[in-house]
Amino acid sequence: MSPAIGFRVWRIDEMLTGPRLASPHRYAAWLPGLPLKAECNDEWGAPALANPHRKQPGVAPPLEGCTCGIYAYHEADDMVEALTSRLVGGAVLAWGRITIHQEGFRAEFARPLALCYQQMLSAGSTAIPLARLAGVYRLPVIDASHIGVFAAEFGESYLPAVEPSDDWTARLGTSVRRVFGSWLRG
């Protein structure tokens, strides 16, 4: 399997040595210049899972039936929807063991390719931390509307093919949710 491109969000962790990209849900700092390696910490997710697994010696994460792995969306639009004033977005290159899901994937290894901003956030509170982060990680900062084209130069998208449906109402419903989803939620 070729390296996969994906899109994700990070929180900014202000460490003693400067700002770092970190998982928004677990403690996992992404160190500048180094790939992040997924670790299976079954004790973190076990109470919330109906069927928690046990670590399997010699088997690298991500594992089926577990929440382990480095998460990324297939599409930049999904990442943009997840952005808040406290999160930054970007593109990642992932490799190793990869588990593909409908909206994204979980990977064994990943490294950031670029950080992004939304047009409406570019002058806001995210702009200064984003510029500092870009300097620390030596990453370009790209408008969110162009980050997919940029990322495609580095790997492949593993977006699952959409199964054709004979039911035109199901197709219409999917299209309406996609186009108007954020408007309907607001």
Helices and strands as residue ranges (DSSP letters): E 4-15, E 18-22, E 29-30, E 36-37, H 42-45, G 46-48, E 70-73, H 76-82, E 87-100, E 104-117, G 119-121, H 127-137, E 141-143, G 144-146, H 147-151, H 168-185
